[in-house]
Amino acid sequence: MSEKSLGKQLKETLIMENKNIGETIDEKELQKAFEFCDGYKTFLNAAKTEREAVDQIVKILEQHGFQPFDKNQTYQAGDKVYLNNRGKALIMATIGTQPIEQGVHLVASHIDAPRLDLKPRPLFEESQLAFFKTHYYGGIKKYQWTAIPLSLHGVIVKKDGTKIEVNIGESAEDPVFCVTDLLPHLAADQMKRSLPEAVKGEELTILIGSLPFKDDDISEKVKLNIMSLLNQKYGIVEGDFITAELEAVPAFPVQDIGFDRSLIGGYGQDDRVCAYTSLMGALTCDKPSKTLVTIFADKEETGSDGNTGLHASYLKYFIADLAKPYHVDGRTVLSHSQCLSADVNAAFDPKYPDVHEKNNAAYINYGVTLTKYTGSRGKGGTSDASAEFVAKVCNILDKHQVVWQIAELGKVDQGGGGTVAQYIANLDVDVIDIGVPVLSMHAPYEVTSKLDVYMTYKAFEAFAKDE
């Protein structure tokens, strides 16, 4: 066998080359990746809202011995606790063997996703059709939400305090709903609009019925008939919509994509893909060296504000309560802590190459993606991970043979976005974004690679077990 040329030797030593995992992964590991993603798909189908995600996570945690957190209790290494924040955000922790003043390992994802929220007074009738008015949540292309089946999820709290859970459109026997659109033959004026204005926010009204109530002496008979049906099923009146949290989401299930079944298509993968992988990674470590704290936050898609978003203080309070029995300040714990901000990045799409800088883009099947900073236009609105922390994370991934890549979110003057990283960094914590590359991000039907999902899980597992 001929020896490698000097150039080839130097290239292997000096030049960084990412490779498609599919070229190197063995069949046994490939099978593990596919089996892992079966569980992920089940979770994604059951967790289409932040409330449902919390419910699913709590079920999984309790199956693994986690108990509700008691701030008056002193916990020992190996103890497992969780804090449920209003049913819409959650923190889980496994107590480590090291003293808590040496810091904790944090992993923070979010479980909200773009959707259509019902307005406080949503029900109206127009031309003998009944509709719900909506206000879209998060960054969406509004035209993508027309002419697709929608399901309705959420809760209604009645005046007597009774809470009613709503989930309509997911089973084969359920009706579904939709936002109607114009046929091409009549859409000449509509198609002259700019793409962001092709469908306006106030046009995202959901069709919910057409049959009138049979009474000649009243107006708005279709609206009354719908309200009568809802009263019979749920015992509600129109005023109960004011206290409701009802979300319209795509009704189609998560499915494999491609002849090779290598991809996953479905709603809400940003960022429930990182929520599930970080959850599963944390569960592999029964007695970590550093206390492991995993966060599932709400409100990221609208700026992380509100009492269930990570701009709030519940993480800071949780750390303080965890440390208080040891007579340690929460600020001491946080200043010695490190965090993986578990969020997705945009995968390179060869149909739209001009929005990416190819040398710093994330690619499908190239592994979990590190994102050193997000923000936009001069790194505005971001945390920027330090060289020391980036080196540490890369070394952890390499040590555990996790395939990874590094990327920005689009070209400098074209891309940009935000994650929860900046809010955790503001607590004096070292943090970097890490997650799955996604095609069609923020669309009703997003696409991820099974191999990337699996490597993301392996990354969180490696971080959980690191000292």
C-alpha positions as MATLAB code, in Angstrom:
seq = 'MSEKSLGKQLKETLIMENKNIGETIDEKELQKAFEFCDGYKTFLNAAKTEREAVDQIVKILEQHGFQPFDKNQTYQAGDKVYLNNRGKALIMATIGTQPIEQGVHLVASHIDAPRLDLKPRPLFEESQLAFFKTHYYGGIKKYQWTAIPLSLHGVIVKKDGTKIEVNIGESAEDPVFCVTDLLPHLAADQMKRSLPEAVKGEELTILIGSLPFKDDDISEKVKLNIMSLLNQKYGIVEGDFITAELEAVPAFPVQDIGFDRSLIGGYGQDDRVCAYTSLMGALTCDKPSKTLVTIFADKEETGSDGNTGLHASYLKYFIADLAKPYHVDGRTVLSHSQCLSADVNAAFDPKYPDVHEKNNAAYINYGVTLTKYTGSRGKGGTSDASAEFVAKVCNILDKHQVVWQIAELGKVDQGGGGTVAQYIANLDVDVIDIGVPVLSMHAPYEVTSKLDVYMTYKAFEAFAKDE';
ca = [
       0.000    0.000    0.000;
       1.387    3.373   -0.978;
       2.059    5.896    1.753;
      -0.040    9.038    2.004;
       1.437   12.093    0.372;
       2.643   14.937    2.557;
      -0.275   17.031    1.355;
      -2.813   14.374    2.403;
      -1.157   13.980    5.781;
      -1.180   17.716    6.390;
      -4.778   18.003    5.235;
      -5.894   15.335    7.689;
      -3.987   17.076   10.473;
      -4.712   20.716    9.715;
      -7.980   21.007    7.813;
     -11.417   20.618    9.426;
     -13.781   18.520    7.321;
     -17.318   17.629    8.318;
     -18.752   14.397    6.972;
     -22.269   13.123    6.431;
     -23.002   10.708    9.281;
     -24.652    8.350    6.820;
     -21.274    7.636    5.231;
     -19.661    6.393    8.446;
     -22.370    5.149   10.824;
     -22.595    1.373   11.231;
     -25.880   -0.516   10.941;
     -26.150   -1.155   14.686;
     -25.843    2.524   15.535;
     -28.182    3.451   12.674;
     -30.803    1.127   14.150;
     -30.376    2.762   17.556;
     -30.946    6.182   15.987;
     -34.115    5.049   14.246;
     -35.450    3.377   17.407;
     -34.737    6.503   19.454;
     -36.719    8.577   16.978;
     -39.742    6.279   17.304;
     -40.080    7.520   20.881;
     -39.558   11.088   19.739;
     -42.352   10.838   17.167;
     -44.720    9.464   19.801;
     -43.883   12.382   22.094;
     -44.329   14.933   19.316;
     -47.772   13.586   18.395;
     -48.893   13.781   22.028;
     -47.383   17.211   22.805;
     -48.744   19.754   20.328;
     -48.949   22.574   22.884;
     -46.776   23.666   25.776;
     -49.367   22.379   28.268;
     -49.450   18.971   26.613;
     -45.648   18.882   26.510;
     -45.501   19.512   30.267;
     -48.089   16.770   30.864;
     -46.085   14.280   28.801;
     -42.799   15.203   30.468;
     -44.286   14.856   33.958;
     -45.582   11.376   33.099;
     -42.137   10.335   31.907;
     -40.405   11.866   34.939;
     -42.683   10.150   37.433;
     -42.062    6.837   35.682;
     -38.363    7.438   36.392;
     -38.808    8.230   40.068;
     -38.934   12.046   40.010;
     -40.913   13.798   42.751;
     -42.356   17.341   42.993;
     -39.754   19.770   44.332;
     -40.010   20.814   47.997;
     -37.974   23.932   48.715;
     -37.906   23.078   52.425;
     -36.176   19.750   51.863;
     -32.438   19.055   51.734;
     -31.700   16.735   48.843;
     -28.944   14.151   48.525;
     -26.947   12.904   45.522;
     -29.184   10.910   43.213;
     -32.442   12.535   44.331;
     -34.733   13.484   41.451;
     -37.164   16.407   41.536;
     -39.246   18.568   39.225;
     -40.978   21.943   39.442;
     -44.119   22.447   37.356;
     -44.594   26.148   36.582;
     -48.316   26.738   35.968;
     -48.604   23.704   33.703;
     -46.770   25.525   30.911;
     -43.087   25.320   31.845;
     -41.069   22.837   33.875;
     -37.699   22.338   35.571;
     -36.273   18.915   36.413;
     -33.145   18.240   38.475;
     -31.018   15.267   39.426;
     -28.842   16.055   42.423;
     -25.138   15.529   41.832;
     -22.305   14.264   43.991;
     -20.343   17.538   43.919;
     -21.220   20.329   46.363;
     -23.789   22.629   44.806;
     -21.609   25.704   45.340;
     -19.407   24.339   42.544;
     -22.255   25.047   40.121;
     -24.737   22.995   38.148;
     -25.055   21.838   34.564;
     -28.039   23.514   32.909;
     -29.807   22.475   29.715;
     -32.604   24.795   28.554;
     -35.068   24.168   25.736;
     -38.481   25.629   24.975;
     -41.753   23.797   24.402;
     -43.893   26.491   22.773;
     -44.191   26.688   18.980;
     -45.791   29.018   16.391;
     -49.544   28.569   16.159;
     -52.904   30.348   15.894;
     -54.378   31.452   19.235;
     -58.081   32.162   19.563;
     -58.952   35.752   20.435;
     -60.811   36.425   23.729;
     -64.074   36.819   21.786;
     -63.435   34.509   18.837;
     -66.842   33.289   17.660;
     -68.620   35.122   14.852;
     -70.920   34.472   11.920;
     -70.522   35.911    8.419;
     -72.707   35.020    5.423;
     -74.137   32.040    7.307;
     -70.745   30.527    8.070;
     -69.281   30.334   11.570;
     -65.645   31.230   12.280;
     -63.133   31.692   15.085;
     -61.021   34.860   15.054;
     -57.338   34.244   15.808;
     -54.160   36.096   16.710;
     -51.081   34.274   15.437;
     -48.387   33.373   17.964;
     -44.698   33.622   17.082;
     -43.012   34.144   13.734;
     -44.978   32.534   10.914;
     -45.523   32.867    7.184;
     -49.248   33.486    7.401;
     -50.061   32.014    3.985;
     -48.760   28.605    5.130;
     -51.637   28.311    7.591;
     -54.391   28.386    4.982;
     -56.071   25.319    3.444;
     -54.591   22.803    5.897;
     -56.455   20.768    8.544;
     -56.259   22.272   12.025;
     -56.986   20.799   15.430;
     -57.985   22.720   18.539;
     -56.146   22.251   21.848;
     -56.185   23.994   25.195;
     -58.177   24.687   28.321;
     -61.341   26.572   29.262;
     -61.838   27.729   32.855;
     -65.506   28.289   33.694;
     -66.818   30.835   36.174;
     -67.177   28.151   38.831;
     -63.471   27.284   38.476;
     -64.012   24.089   36.516;
     -61.184   23.505   34.049;
     -62.102   21.823   30.779;
     -59.400   20.306   28.591;
     -59.997   20.572   24.860;
     -58.430   18.364   22.198;
     -60.430   18.200   18.965;
     -59.122   17.065   15.594;
     -56.466   14.496   16.445;
     -58.450   11.241   16.350;
     -59.915    9.767   13.160;
     -63.450   10.326   14.486;
     -62.936   14.017   15.249;
     -63.827   16.922   12.976;
     -61.047   19.273   11.942;
     -61.022   22.987   11.109;
     -59.301   25.187    8.533;
     -58.485   28.676    7.335;
     -59.974   29.011    3.860;
     -58.187   30.601    0.879;
     -59.129   31.985   -2.528;
     -59.114   29.813   -5.607;
     -56.501   30.887   -8.212;
     -59.229   31.934  -10.675;
     -60.394   34.706   -8.324;
     -57.094   35.551   -6.657;
     -55.584   37.951   -9.196;
     -55.670   40.885   -6.766;
     -54.551   38.757   -3.827;
     -51.535   37.492   -5.762;
     -50.435   41.065   -6.425;
     -49.833   41.484   -2.712;
     -46.319   41.044   -1.358;
     -45.710   37.621    0.149;
     -45.917   38.822    3.784;
     -49.274   40.427    2.953;
     -50.680   37.585    0.836;
     -52.735   36.582    3.849;
     -53.234   39.239    6.509;
     -53.418   38.543   10.210;
     -57.111   39.369   10.453;
     -57.807   36.976    7.550;
     -56.604   33.997    9.589;
     -60.138   33.124   10.653;
     -60.912   29.441   11.209;
     -63.998   27.880    9.617;
     -65.921   25.922   12.263;
     -69.432   25.281   10.905;
     -72.327   26.114    8.605;
     -75.613   24.639    9.884;
     -78.203   27.091   11.314;
     -80.179   26.678   14.512;
     -83.790   25.926   13.532;
     -85.650   28.954   14.815;
     -87.106   31.662   12.568;
     -87.150   34.396   15.205;
     -83.416   34.862   15.792;
     -80.386   36.212   13.943;
     -76.937   34.582   13.631;
     -78.429   31.110   13.605;
     -75.170   29.355   12.645;
     -73.301   30.980   15.538;
     -76.084   29.952   17.914;
     -76.024   26.393   16.627;
     -72.260   26.154   17.191;
     -72.625   27.619   20.682;
     -75.453   25.178   21.404;
     -73.261   22.229   20.400;
     -70.390   23.484   22.568;
     -72.764   23.969   25.489;
     -74.044   20.413   25.138;
     -70.525   18.940   24.983;
     -68.620   21.167   27.422;
     -71.278   23.060   29.376;
     -69.837   26.418   28.322;
     -71.338   29.737   27.250;
     -69.784   32.322   24.944;
     -68.359   34.293   27.875;
     -66.198   31.334   28.844;
     -63.987   31.953   25.810;
     -62.624   35.004   27.635;
     -60.872   32.799   30.199;
     -59.838   30.120   27.693;
     -56.426   29.307   26.256;
     -57.247   27.657   22.947;
     -54.653   27.027   20.252;
     -55.157   25.897   16.662;
     -52.335   23.671   15.427;
     -51.844   21.441   12.361;
     -53.965   18.296   12.598;
     -51.683   15.994   10.626;
     -49.504   13.434   12.453;
     -45.729   13.150   12.578;
     -44.413   10.827    9.867;
     -41.236    9.468    8.328;
     -40.123   11.247    5.156;
     -38.265    9.689    2.245;
     -37.924    6.245    0.708;
     -35.116    5.596    3.214;
     -37.257    6.893    6.114;
     -34.290    8.978    7.243;
     -36.219   12.189    7.953;
     -39.036   13.202   10.300;
     -41.840   15.510    9.205;
     -44.202   17.144   11.650;
     -45.371   20.204   13.541;
     -43.611   21.750   16.545;
     -40.110   20.334   16.120;
     -38.770   23.798   16.950;
     -38.112   23.310   19.781;
     -39.695   20.131   21.099;
     -36.977   18.175   19.342;
     -34.474   19.668   21.788;
     -36.912   19.293   24.674;
     -37.251   15.559   24.048;
     -33.569   14.911   23.390;
     -32.480   16.874   26.476;
     -35.086   15.043   28.576;
     -33.873   11.650   27.379;
     -30.235   12.659   27.824;
     -30.878   13.720   31.408;
     -32.660   10.464   32.241;
     -29.539    8.429   31.405;
     -27.677    9.884   34.389;
     -28.939    8.680   37.799;
     -26.160   10.218   39.888;
     -24.298   12.938   37.964;
     -21.137   14.591   39.186;
     -22.631   18.074   38.934;
     -26.304   18.582   39.709;
     -28.134   18.445   36.390;
     -30.938   20.964   35.852;
     -33.024   20.670   32.685;
     -35.495   23.414   31.770;
     -38.498   23.297   29.461;
     -39.565   26.902   28.965;
     -42.603   28.623   27.495;
     -42.909   31.874   25.519;
     -39.580   31.667   23.637;
     -41.293   32.280   20.314;
     -42.604   35.640   21.563;
     -39.497   36.852   23.387;
     -39.433   34.727   26.585;
     -41.488   37.271   28.540;
     -44.241   36.375   31.008;
     -44.041   34.255   34.144;
     -43.457   31.019   32.213;
     -40.775   32.432   29.903;
     -37.083   32.403   30.757;
     -36.957   36.177   31.001;
     -38.829   35.609   34.273;
     -37.213   34.663   37.588;
     -38.449   31.123   38.204;
     -35.132   29.513   37.202;
     -33.216   31.897   39.462;
     -35.643   31.210   42.319;
     -35.421   27.442   41.799;
     -31.623   27.508   42.015;
     -31.807   29.680   45.143;
     -34.307   27.322   46.786;
     -32.212   24.300   45.821;
     -29.104   25.855   47.381;
     -30.640   27.408   50.513;
     -30.629   24.251   52.699;
     -26.858   24.030   52.105;
     -26.451   27.693   53.191;
     -25.250   28.633   49.713;
     -26.441   31.710   47.773;
     -28.169   31.066   44.470;
     -25.913   33.623   42.795;
     -22.870   31.596   43.864;
     -24.311   28.490   42.223;
     -25.191   30.296   38.996;
     -21.831   32.020   38.644;
     -20.126   28.617   38.669;
     -22.670   26.977   36.338;
     -22.577   26.134   32.642;
     -25.463   25.784   30.227;
     -26.395   24.276   26.907;
     -29.168   26.394   25.408;
     -31.010   23.632   23.577;
     -32.448   25.174   20.442;
     -32.529   24.410   16.742;
     -30.751   26.053   13.817;
     -31.793   26.441   10.187;
     -30.614   23.597    7.968;
     -29.112   24.469    4.605;
     -31.751   24.125    1.874;
     -30.220   23.799   -1.604;
     -33.322   25.439   -3.127;
     -32.505   28.653   -1.255;
     -28.690   28.780   -1.063;
     -28.382   32.574   -1.140;
     -29.597   33.095    2.440;
     -26.753   30.993    3.879;
     -23.009   31.409    4.005;
     -22.182   27.832    3.091;
     -19.019   27.504    5.164;
     -20.960   28.442    8.303;
     -24.297   26.754    7.658;
     -25.846   23.699    9.321;
     -26.389   20.643    7.127;
     -28.802   17.730    7.390;
     -27.080   14.504    8.584;
     -23.962   16.348    9.760;
     -24.798   16.057   13.456;
     -25.807   18.284   16.327;
     -25.225   21.975   15.619;
     -23.304   24.356   17.867;
     -24.297   28.002   17.491;
     -21.764   30.258   19.213;
     -24.029   33.298   18.964;
     -27.416   34.199   17.506;
     -28.797   37.733   17.266;
     -28.776   39.727   14.058;
     -27.079   42.679   12.339;
     -23.874   42.942   14.301;
     -24.780   40.233   16.820;
     -27.535   42.387   18.273;
     -29.590   40.712   20.991;
     -27.396   37.717   21.695;
     -25.103   35.973   24.099;
     -21.707   35.116   22.565;
     -20.076   32.012   24.045;
     -16.492   32.435   25.234;
     -13.588   30.646   23.588;
     -12.969   28.700   26.784;
     -16.523   27.382   27.018;
     -16.747   26.561   23.309;
     -13.515   24.557   23.662;
     -14.903   22.684   26.671;
     -18.125   21.727   24.897;
     -16.293   20.629   21.744;
     -13.978   18.467   23.844;
     -16.928   16.831   25.612;
     -18.557   16.000   22.282;
     -15.341   14.620   20.822;
     -14.618   12.533   23.926;
     -18.034   10.879   23.650;
     -17.842   10.496   19.849;
     -20.760   12.812   19.197;
     -20.837   14.054   15.607;
     -21.190   17.838   15.589;
     -20.996   20.889   13.347;
     -20.957   24.631   13.940;
     -23.142   27.199   12.217;
     -24.629   30.659   12.163;
     -28.284   31.368   11.440;
     -27.962   32.681    7.877;
     -25.797   35.368    6.293;
     -24.652   38.319    8.371;
     -27.054   40.943    7.004;
     -29.824   38.509    6.139;
     -30.181   36.024    8.956;
     -30.519   36.185   12.687;
     -32.792   35.115   15.480;
     -32.955   34.663   19.207;
     -32.935   31.886   21.807;
     -33.104   31.687   25.585;
     -29.288   31.780   25.797;
     -29.094   35.511   26.480;
     -31.437   35.298   29.482;
     -29.405   32.526   31.094;
     -26.136   34.327   30.282;
     -27.551   37.376   32.084;
     -27.535   35.242   35.261;
     -23.712   35.034   35.021;
     -23.748   31.566   33.437;
     -21.531   30.324   30.585;
     -23.858   29.278   27.761;
     -23.846   28.124   24.135;
     -26.669   27.151   21.793;
     -26.763   23.555   20.611;
     -29.467   21.660   18.764;
     -30.885   20.039   15.656;
     -30.774   21.585   12.164;
     -34.325   21.981   10.801;
     -35.726   22.392    7.295;
     -38.893   24.503    6.900;
     -38.483   25.909   10.407;
     -41.582   27.691   11.797;
     -43.753   26.119    9.107;
     -46.736   23.936   10.021;
     -44.663   20.945    8.840;
     -40.988   20.980    9.812;
     -38.318   18.439    8.809;
     -35.415   16.985   10.802;
     -32.933   14.146   10.284;
     -33.105   11.089   12.521;
     -29.319   10.992   12.670;
     -29.128   14.624   13.808;
     -31.846   14.045   16.416;
     -29.949   11.044   17.763;
     -26.626   12.905   17.898;
     -28.338   15.742   19.760;
     -29.560   13.262   22.350;
     -26.014   11.871   22.623;
     -24.685   15.406   23.115;
     -27.015   16.080   26.056;
     -26.187   12.687   27.529;
     -22.462   13.487   27.296;
     -22.939   16.874   28.986;
     -25.001   15.287   31.766;
     -22.223   12.805   32.543;
     -19.343   15.266   32.277;
     -17.585   16.447   35.409;
];
